């Protein structure tokens, strides 16, 4: 059991170590020089940490005040507290499911035409976490709980990246990687809708700005300005409600300093994240060829969704802004409809819908991106709301922050099926 726990926590549970080992094995199989193996292994880990640092800046210091404000403005119908700590009480079951799912993925990639290998380290943990939680909420225990979660995890690791593969190819023009991330639901919807209503000849990436506004071509700058505008609007709303902004946002000193630093942190996070993406892709894709050639012929790596962001920074930003607007409007319109209060799904709007928006642009240009992102903003709120019926005893507070996409949809499906089987 100690060996199993070590593999689960120290290899699969650590994205940098897991991807570094994948790169190392791939380079060894290609019979690279020792110096090249060491360089490729360490640069893969460094690229992952750079990407993760950027993501942390975006999800931490830049938008924490937005979430805190909505928690204050919409306190009614508060989410039920989690009565079960899934990570602590079911850690071993999560690890077993993770290993079963990954082994199934490798076997399918080795012996069928579905050739993607799920390599997004933290998602290797979070999907079993969600599926175990859905099973526990449905009343499953023992072998039945592990079996249900393992089936859903294994199928997801195979099906989702392969659904994403043609969509990623439409964006990149290449077929050397796909996406392993809970964006699949929103991305498939976005690609389909954008293809129906859009015109891909008019791309978001071809938008022309006056020379005086040329600085807006930098997604880090435009993102910082967008976050600043959101904070200014919320400041006005908080003040109009007779509340003290410093107490609501949680700052000391002046609001100007708080606004400036939080907005710029977002831009810094985007800049760092995209640099990490470039480093990671430059190392892991060539290294993975060794595994594809020797162990799993024809396989391609399935990676985290930010690896797509550099292909459509304008699309990412447009999709993010549109989804924030429509999701927030949906939250206000559906208030009291679900057994939980829903807060702005900033993470989902940026990461999952950001990826979906880039795909929508490839399929339907500017119009397709806007319409698909607007629709996704509504869908993600409904998924979190209806998902509350299947997670309220376990991880609903966690889902309020990180749900609204594949986590919610596939958890709901598992919960329904589990409740139908005695």
Buried (B, 14 or more C-beta within 10 A) or exposed (E): EEEEEEBBEEEBBBBBBBBBBBBBBBBBBBEBEEEEBEBBBBBBBBBBBBBBBBBBBBBEBBBBBBBBBBBBBBEEBEBBEBEBEBBEEBBEBBBBBBBBBBEBBBEBBBEEEBBBBBBBBBBBBBBBBBBBBBBBBBEBEEEBBBBBBBBBBBBBBBBBBBBBBEBBBBBBEEEBBBBBBBBBBBBBBBBBBBBEBBEBEBBBBEEEEEEEEEEBBBBBBBBBBBBBEBBEEBBEBBEEEEBEBBEBBEBEEEBEEBBBBBBBBBBBBBBBBBBBBBBBBBBBBBBBBBBBBEBBEEBBBBBBBBBBBBBBBBBBBBBBBBBBBBBBBBBEEBEEEBBBBBBBBBBBBBBBBBBBBBBBBBBBBBBBBBBBBBBBBBBBBBBBBBBBBBBBBBBBBBBBBBBBBBBBBBBBEBBEBBEEEE
